[in-house]
């Protein structure tokens, strides 16, 4: 009797995806795309940004320090130069009897004032009291009588900058004399009363003068004023002066000078950029700076002068 034979089991049938039997095998997911690594910022670029920021801050600091130095030192030289030329011009006008006795354009010399008690001698008074007018010296308020004329004459001057004509105004005492000269002649005033921003000068006298300046050297919101009565007979007042002018008020800023400041600042920036980008290509390195230095100096002076006009007019 022969031994039974066993059928060998074959491999399991392949799953063809038919729903009639077996388990459906899903295809493997696609491989994940590799992430692009972040590119680190080079350390040299970060240092470059830091250096540029520090350089810009340093330059800004030097500009501000230079502006303060201009106000305290060079502004007086500018005022002195104008006073010298204006005095010669006004003296010739007095000699030829053509000095103005009525309204005049802003900045025009209209009088000479002397106050021996505070060391102010032959200071030329100009018409107008805006910040730019008072860069030239004491200024006459346009809506008041000229010194020596009948009525009240008001004169402003700076306390700290541009020659500081009224730096010692508060040192005047009752009885001190003030001398003025205009196209109508010489007049004498005698100090008799004090005032301030909160308490303006009050005096019933018809013919008098009021001198006004800031009450401190720098940050201030008030004024100090001195009243003086005219000795003798007043000169005729031709009248025809404007009413109260907003820009003539004490401690006003001359905002009309803002466009000029912007233009000069842009011109200075353009000159600096031109020097950095092209100057060294046009001239040797040692010659570029001497060539541009006078131009930069003039532009910087103009920027400072325009910025000073924006400060309160009595500083």
C-alpha positions in Angstrom: 0.0 0.0 0.0 1.5 3.2 -1.1 1.9 6.2 1.3 -0.4 9.1 0.7 1.0 12.2 -0.9 0.5 15.8 0.4 -0.1 18.7 -1.9 2.4 21.4 -1.4 0.8 24.7 -0.5 1.6 27.4 -3.0 2.1 31.1 -2.2 -1.0 33.0 -1.3 -2.8 34.6 -4.1 -1.8 38.1 -4.9 -4.3 40.8 -3.9 -5.5 42.4 -7.1 -7.5 45.0 -5.3 -10.7 43.2 -6.0 -13.3 43.8 -3.3 -14.4 40.2 -3.5 -11.6 39.1 -1.1 -8.4 39.9 0.6 -7.2 43.2 2.2 -6.4 46.2 0.0 -2.9 47.4 0.3 -2.4 51.3 0.0 0.6 52.5 -1.9 3.3 54.0 0.3 3.2 57.9 0.8 5.5 59.9 -1.4 8.8 60.8 0.3 8.7 64.2 2.1 10.5 67.0 0.3 13.6 68.0 2.2 13.3 71.3 4.0 15.5 74.1 2.7 17.8 75.1 5.5 17.8 78.7 6.6 20.7 80.7 5.5 22.2 82.4 8.5 22.9 86.1 8.3 26.6 86.6 8.0 28.1 88.1 11.1 29.9 90.7 8.9 26.6 92.1 7.6 25.3 92.6 11.1 28.4 94.4 12.1 28.2 96.6 9.0 24.6 97.6 10.0 25.7 98.3 13.5 28.7 100.4 12.3 26.5 102.4 10.0 24.0 103.1 12.7 26.7 104.2 15.2 28.3 106.4 12.5 24.9 108.1 11.7 24.3 108.7 15.4 27.7 110.1 16.0 27.4 112.5 13.0 24.0 113.6 14.3 25.6 114.3 17.7 28.4 116.3 16.2 25.8 118.3 14.2 23.9 119.2 17.3 27.1 120.1 19.2 28.2 122.2 16.3 24.8 124.0 16.3 25.2 124.9 20.0 28.7 126.0 19.4 27.5 128.2 16.4 24.9 129.8 18.6 27.3 130.6 21.5 30.3 131.6 19.5 29.9 132.2 15.8 26.5 133.8 15.9 28.0 136.8 17.7 30.5 137.2 14.9 27.8 137.3 12.3 25.8 139.9 14.3 28.9 142.0 14.8 29.7 142.0 11.1 26.2 143.2 10.3 26.3 145.8 13.0 29.5 147.2 11.7 28.3 147.6 8.1 24.8 148.8 9.2 26.3 151.5 11.4 28.4 152.9 8.6 25.4 152.8 6.3 23.0 154.4 8.8 25.5 157.1 9.7 25.7 158.1 6.1 21.9 158.2 6.0 21.8 160.5 9.0 24.4 162.8 7.4 22.3 163.0 4.2 19.0 163.3 6.1 17.5 160.2 4.3 17.2 157.9 7.4 13.6 156.4 7.6 11.2 158.1 10.0 8.1 156.0 9.3 7.5 152.4 8.2 10.4 150.6 6.6 11.1 147.1 5.2 12.1 144.4 7.7 15.8 144.5 8.5 16.3 148.1 7.7 18.3 150.2 10.2 16.0 152.7 11.8 17.8 153.9 15.0 20.9 153.7 17.1 20.6 152.9 20.8 23.1 153.5 23.6 22.7 152.2 27.2 25.9 153.0 29.1 24.8 151.3 32.3 24.9 147.8 30.6 27.8 148.5 28.2 25.6 148.7 25.1 27.1 151.3 22.7 26.0 152.4 19.2 23.8 149.4 18.6 21.9 149.6 15.4 18.2 148.9 15.8 16.5 147.3 12.7 12.9 147.3 11.7 11.1 144.1 12.7 11.3 141.6 15.5 11.2 138.2 13.8 13.9 135.6 14.6 15.8 136.6 11.5 15.5 140.3 12.2 16.9 139.9 15.7 19.9 138.1 14.3 21.1 141.5 13.1 20.7 143.3 16.4 18.0 144.9 18.5 14.7 145.1 16.6 11.9 147.7 16.6 8.4 146.4 16.9 6.7 147.5 13.7 3.3 148.4 15.3 4.9 151.0 17.7 6.4 154.4 17.4 10.1 154.8 16.5 12.3 155.8 19.4 12.0 159.5 20.2 8.5 159.9 18.5 5.3 160.6 20.4 3.7 157.4 21.7 5.1 154.1 23.0 8.2 152.6 21.3 9.0 148.9 21.9 12.4 147.4 21.2 13.3 143.7 21.4 16.8 142.1 21.5 18.3 138.7 22.2 19.6 137.7 25.6 22.0 134.8 24.8 22.8 134.5 21.1 23.8 136.7 18.1 25.7 139.2 20.2 23.2 139.1 23.1 22.6 142.9 23.1 20.2 142.7 26.1 22.1 140.1 28.1 22.3 142.5 31.1 19.0 144.3 30.6 17.7 143.2 34.0 20.7 145.1 35.6 19.2 148.4 34.7 18.1 150.5 37.7 15.6 153.4 38.1 17.3 156.6 36.9 19.6 155.0 34.3 19.6 156.7 30.9 18.9 155.3 27.4 20.0 157.3 24.4 18.5 156.9 20.9 19.3 158.5 17.6 17.0 158.4 14.5 16.5 160.4 11.4 14.6 163.0 13.5 17.4 163.5 16.0 18.7 162.4 19.4 16.4 161.5 22.4 17.0 160.6 26.0 14.9 158.2 28.1 15.1 157.6 31.9 14.4 154.1 33.3 11.4 154.2 35.8 9.6 150.9 35.9 10.2 147.1 35.6 7.9 144.4 34.1 7.7 140.8 33.1 5.7 138.5 30.9 3.1 138.0 33.6 3.1 141.7 34.6 3.8 143.9 31.6 5.1 147.4 32.0 2.4 149.8 33.1 3.0 153.5 32.9 0.5 156.3 32.2 3.1 158.4 30.5 2.3 159.1 26.8 5.8 159.1 25.4 7.9 156.2 26.6 10.0 153.2 25.6 9.8 149.6 26.5 12.8 147.2 26.2 12.1 143.5 26.1 14.2 140.3 26.2 14.0 136.7 27.6 14.0 136.3 31.4 16.7 133.6 31.3 19.5 132.5 29.1 17.9 129.3 27.6 14.7 127.4 28.1 12.2 130.0 29.1 8.6 130.9 28.5 8.6 134.4 29.9 10.2 137.8 29.4 11.7 140.7 31.3 11.0 144.3 30.3 12.2 147.7 31.3 10.1 150.9 30.9 11.6 154.3 30.4 10.1 157.8 30.0 11.1 160.3 27.4 12.9 163.4 28.6 11.9 166.5 26.7 9.6 166.9 23.7 8.8 164.1 21.4 9.3 164.2 17.7 6.2 164.0 15.4 4.9 160.6 14.7 3.9 160.2 11.0 1.7 157.2 11.8 0.6 154.8 9.2 2.0 151.8 11.1 0.4 148.4 10.9 -1.8 146.9 13.7 -0.5 144.2 15.9 1.6 141.8 13.8 1.6 138.1 15.0 5.2 137.5 14.2 6.3 140.5 16.3 5.2 139.0 19.6 7.8 138.1 22.2 9.4 134.6 22.1 7.8 133.9 18.7 9.5 131.4 16.3 10.0 132.4 12.7 8.3 129.4 11.1 8.6 131.1 7.7 12.3 130.0 7.7 11.4 126.3 7.7 11.4 125.9 3.9 14.9 127.5 3.8 16.1 125.1 6.4 14.9 122.1 4.4 16.5 123.3 1.2 19.9 124.0 2.8 19.8 120.6 4.6 19.1 118.8 1.3 21.9 120.7 -0.4 24.3 119.7 2.5 23.2 116.1 2.2 23.7 116.1 -1.6 27.2 117.5 -1.2 28.2 114.9 1.4 26.8 112.1 -0.8 28.7 113.5 -3.8 31.9 113.7 -1.8 31.6 110.1 -0.7 30.5 108.5 -4.0 32.3 110.6 -6.6 34.7 113.0 -4.9 37.5 110.4 -4.6 37.1 109.4 -8.2 37.4 112.9 -9.5 40.3 114.0 -7.3 43.0 112.1 -5.4 42.0 111.1 -1.9 44.2 113.8 -0.3 42.6 116.5 -2.6 38.9 115.7 -2.4 38.4 116.9 1.1 40.2 120.2 0.7 38.1 120.9 -2.4 34.8 120.1 -0.8 35.6 121.6 2.7 34.6 125.2 1.7 31.4 124.1 0.1 30.4 122.0 3.1 31.3 124.8 5.5 29.1 127.3 3.7 26.2 124.9 3.5 26.6 123.9 7.1 26.6 127.6 8.2 23.4 128.2 6.2 21.7 125.2 7.8 22.6 126.4 11.3 21.5 130.0 10.5 18.2 128.8 9.2 17.7 126.5 12.2 18.5 129.4 14.5 15.7 131.5 13.0 13.2 128.8 14.2 14.2 129.4 17.8 12.2 131.9 20.0 13.3 135.4 18.8 14.5 136.6 22.2 17.0 133.7 23.0 
